[in-house]
Amino acid sequence: MHFKQTHSPHGPVKAGLLYNRFEESIRIAHEYRKSLQEQVDQGRIDALLIEPEDGFSLLGGTRDYLSEVLGLAERNLMQWALDGMKPDFEQNLSSLADWSRFTDPDVTLLGIPSRQSSLLKGLVLVPYEGSLSYKQFAQPRYNKPYRDFFYNVTYEAMYYAYTVLGARKLAISHLSCSKYAREGYRMDITRSQIDAIVHFCNQYQGISDITFWDDGPGNYPVEALLYMNPNEFEGQHRDIHRATEKHKGIDYISLSWPLPPNHNSNTTTSGATPKRTGGTEVPTPLGTTKRQPGTS
């Protein structure tokens, strides 16, 4: 397996071809500030894997388009504000993203197949550095990114898009919360996502396009691929536990994997989901409750 750039060496690296063990070539591209709808209409993207940050963000900026093609209603902002902006658990992107980001203590992907005839087959909301569930692993923005978290959620989001949505042209957003702030993109997170992409594309046939879709400059995924050590292309994926529950047409995929001994979320840099005890019960969009993290 290897990667080859496809641009002029005198310009910025924006695209290349990843060759897998099946002798397939997968186009890897980096786009920012380019309309998602335009890329979908051009046949470059048929599924979006994105962090659940609403508002002034990639998700917030494309929410109208995504809601239309996915067949979801928009949140009634006035009523939500009058109700005190509490979690409402409605079947709309804003509500689902807020639950994933602020309320869900577990690592859960939200798979949303398109309910309309569309070139976009669906969306996966992927836990990220700003999610409540990430605090089990490391302190956001201050510690070194927790590699296993970003690797596993990226790999499993790709697996869902590939097996359930039938997607072969994936757009992936960077999973940092600092990218919208002064700190910018964290390349350790980019490299974790690249590792997942390399392993996935060497395991499953038929992926044709992967686009890193960002809000602005500062992320360098194609360059990172270009300068990877050849040995890094030979790594193997380790399966983790996944459990899926469907509710009102949306798939909730809970992920977990073993925790190394002596885990400490204030200092550690890689590892797995710790078991939590204590805490309080919180509602979920499934109409059930789960325990919010207490002490480890």
C-alpha atoms as one frame of an Amber mdcrd trajectory, in Angstrom:
protein
   0.000   0.000   0.000   1.301   3.460  -0.840   0.278   7.051  -1.592   1.196
   9.209  -4.570   0.532  12.906  -5.066  -1.353  13.961  -8.205  -0.580  17.674
  -8.378   2.303  19.826  -9.541   5.166  19.606  -7.011   5.407  23.405  -7.133
   1.887  23.982  -5.776   0.123  23.140  -2.523  -0.651  19.469  -1.980  -4.420
  19.048  -2.291  -4.970  15.602  -3.765  -3.371  12.236  -4.316  -4.044   8.556
  -4.899  -3.923   5.895  -2.198  -3.208   2.422  -3.631  -4.510  -0.486  -1.545
  -3.744  -4.226  -1.492  -6.560  -4.834  -4.018  -4.658  -2.681  -6.553  -7.375
  -0.045  -6.363  -6.646   3.678  -6.363  -8.588   5.853  -3.909  -8.630   9.584
  -4.529  -7.729  11.505  -1.349  -8.494  15.227  -1.519  -8.586  18.203   0.809
 -11.235  20.872   0.339 -12.128  23.838   2.487 -14.696  26.595   2.148 -16.248
  24.676  -0.708 -19.984  24.015  -0.764 -20.970  20.525   0.334 -23.937  20.582
  -2.018 -21.659  21.450  -4.943 -19.362  18.514  -4.166 -22.320  16.153  -3.806
 -23.808  17.335  -7.090 -20.434  16.838  -8.776 -20.446  13.208  -7.658 -17.442
  13.593  -5.331 -19.278  12.902  -2.049 -22.109  10.495  -1.204 -21.843  10.425
   2.617 -20.723  12.933   5.239 -18.925  12.059   8.485 -18.945  15.167  10.666
 -18.632  16.309  14.265 -21.860  17.300  16.116 -21.038  20.991  16.531 -24.019
  23.109  15.521 -24.113  26.891  15.111 -21.212  28.708  13.443 -19.634  25.530
  12.133 -19.507  23.206   9.129 -22.625  21.410  10.330 -24.476  24.624  11.152
 -23.590  26.151   7.791 -25.008  23.188   5.867 -27.893  22.319   8.209 -30.636
  23.576   5.873 -29.308  21.541   2.953 -28.689  18.429   5.060 -32.112  18.598
   6.703 -33.763  18.796   3.282 -31.907  15.860   1.707 -32.111  13.718   4.853
 -35.830  14.413   5.252 -35.522  15.947   8.731 -37.437  18.895  10.147 -35.685
  22.022  11.409 -35.689  22.943  15.092 -38.243  25.586  16.133 -35.684  28.010
  17.552 -38.217  30.379  19.090 -40.051  27.635  20.968 -36.764  26.039  22.012
 -35.544  29.368  23.418 -38.836  29.939  25.252 -38.482  26.466  26.783 -35.111
  27.429  28.211 -32.933  25.841  25.495 -33.117  22.471  27.231 -32.434  19.165
  25.438 -35.558  18.468  23.388 -34.598  15.120  21.754 -36.533  15.914  18.590
 -35.723  14.331  15.234 -33.801  17.284  13.839 -30.089  17.859  13.324 -29.744
  20.584  15.948 -31.338  18.497  18.678 -29.433  15.332  17.764 -26.120  17.200
  17.547 -26.669  18.873  20.923 -27.458  15.530  22.551 -24.361  13.924  21.043
 -22.128  16.817  22.075 -23.423  17.845  25.503 -25.543  15.042  26.988 -24.400
  11.595  25.850 -21.709  10.260  28.222 -20.864   7.342  25.919 -19.092   7.116
  22.573 -22.048   6.926  20.194 -22.201   7.428  16.441 -25.511   8.673  15.019
 -26.152   7.219  11.570 -28.831   9.068   9.599 -29.733   7.537   6.211 -31.266
   9.850   3.639 -35.052   9.551   3.530 -35.237  11.179   0.122 -33.965  10.282
  -3.319 -30.616  12.036  -3.185 -27.004  11.717  -4.299 -26.151  12.014  -0.606
 -26.825   8.610   0.932 -26.628   9.789   4.516 -24.837  11.442   7.405 -22.886
  10.184  10.414 -22.552  12.432  13.476 -19.183  11.515  14.984 -18.132  12.305
  18.583 -15.202  14.715  18.611 -12.842  16.599  20.912 -15.658  18.844  22.140
 -18.023  15.983  23.024 -18.862  15.113  26.616 -17.818  11.514  25.922 -14.264
  12.609  25.062 -13.658  13.866  28.604 -13.405  10.240  29.715 -10.177  10.016
  27.726  -8.365  13.360  27.989  -8.940  17.034  28.647  -9.912  18.726  25.361
  -7.483  21.197  23.776  -4.868  20.972  26.541  -3.565  17.395  26.580  -2.148
  15.611  23.588  -5.088  14.207  21.559  -6.207  10.732  22.593  -5.291   8.712
  19.523  -7.494   5.631  20.062 -10.624   7.760  20.380 -10.148   9.599  17.079
  -8.977   6.467  15.283 -11.883   4.310  16.433 -14.700   6.810  15.818 -13.335
   7.550  12.332 -12.942   3.866  11.409 -16.383   2.915  12.738 -18.058   5.888
  11.041 -16.503   4.756   7.759 -17.673   1.201   8.435 -21.264   2.385   8.957
 -21.212   4.574   5.847 -19.774   1.704   3.794 -21.914  -1.188   5.059 -25.225
   0.477   5.948 -25.421   3.518   3.686 -23.646   1.843   0.783 -21.437   4.917
   0.382 -18.161   4.826  -1.521 -17.301   8.547  -1.674 -16.827   9.830   1.861
 -16.330  13.337   3.208 -14.663  13.497   6.615 -14.357  16.544   8.853 -11.542
  17.204  11.308 -12.564  16.149  14.820 -10.969  18.918  16.878 -12.859  21.633
  18.727  -9.899  24.017  18.469 -10.227  24.335  14.685 -12.879  27.025  15.159
 -10.645  28.872  17.658  -7.219  30.451  17.740  -5.395  27.151  18.229  -6.480
  25.836  14.824  -6.220  22.263  13.552  -4.370  19.660  15.617  -2.323  17.445
  13.317  -2.194  14.608  15.854  -5.941  14.232  15.300  -5.448  14.374  11.531
  -2.854  11.591  11.719  -5.178   9.432  13.843  -7.906   9.846  11.229  -5.443
   9.042   8.438  -4.418   5.832  10.189  -8.080   4.782  10.302  -8.567   5.640
   6.622  -5.468   3.708   5.529  -6.463   0.612   7.500 -10.070   0.762   6.304
  -9.189   1.181   2.628  -6.784  -1.746   2.853  -9.509  -3.938   4.385 -12.558
  -3.096   2.237 -12.816  -2.833  -1.518 -14.616  -0.239  -3.584 -13.951   3.094
  -1.853 -13.274   5.591  -4.657 -13.042   9.013  -2.991 -12.235  10.385   0.450
 -12.429  14.132   0.936 -11.168  15.922   4.018 -13.717  18.721   4.227 -12.700
  21.668   6.398 -13.908  25.132   7.320 -10.614  26.829   6.507  -6.874  26.348
   5.919  -4.455  24.930   8.470  -5.089  21.199   8.124  -2.660  19.173   5.990
  -4.031  15.637   5.564  -2.692  15.024   2.076   0.782  16.191   3.062   0.646
  13.934   6.130  -0.155  10.968   3.894   2.616  11.903   1.502   5.261  11.833
   4.229   4.059   8.744   6.094   6.652   6.110   6.855   6.097   3.117   4.508
   5.792   0.832   7.542   2.774   2.821   8.735   0.761   1.608   5.738   1.091
  -1.987   6.909  -0.685  -1.712  10.282  -3.696  -3.839  11.200  -7.046  -2.707
  12.582  -8.153  -4.165  15.924 -11.885  -4.761  16.145 -13.802  -3.107  18.977
 -17.269  -3.687  20.379 -20.184  -1.992  18.648 -23.896  -2.212  19.490 -26.579
  -0.637  17.293 -30.061   0.474  18.284 -32.491   1.985  15.765 -35.047   4.608
  16.734 -37.288   6.525  14.307 -35.039   5.749  11.355 -31.782   6.790  13.075
 -29.056   4.326  14.082 -27.353   4.797  17.456 -24.047   2.901  17.378 -22.410
   2.583  20.799 -18.666   1.920  20.745 -16.406   0.541  23.469 -12.971  -1.017
  23.743 -10.715  -2.239  26.603  -9.052   0.280  28.867  -5.343   0.004  29.658
  -4.445  -0.075  33.366  -3.775   3.141  35.297  -5.859   5.280  32.959  -6.012
   8.969  33.903  -7.969  11.317  31.670  -5.971  14.307  32.944  -2.640  12.957
  31.726  -3.084  10.075  29.297  -2.652  10.324  25.543  -3.986   7.018  24.229
  -6.180   4.225  25.475  -9.832   3.244  25.622 -13.222   3.707  27.172 -13.069
   3.690  30.972 -15.872   2.195  33.013 -17.703   4.902  34.975 -19.537   4.631
  38.258 -21.748   7.073  40.096 -23.206  10.125  38.393 -26.805  10.851  37.468
 -29.305   9.417  34.998 -29.806  11.431  31.802 -32.483  11.000  29.109 -31.700
   9.946  25.552 -33.481  10.361  22.203 -34.350   6.661  22.449 -36.832   7.388
  25.240 -34.583   5.669  27.790 -32.014   6.833  30.331 -28.312   6.243  30.752
 -25.897   7.128  33.504 -23.916  10.321  33.109 -20.247   9.970  34.114 -19.442
  10.157  37.778 -16.093   8.918  39.060 -13.886   6.357  37.402
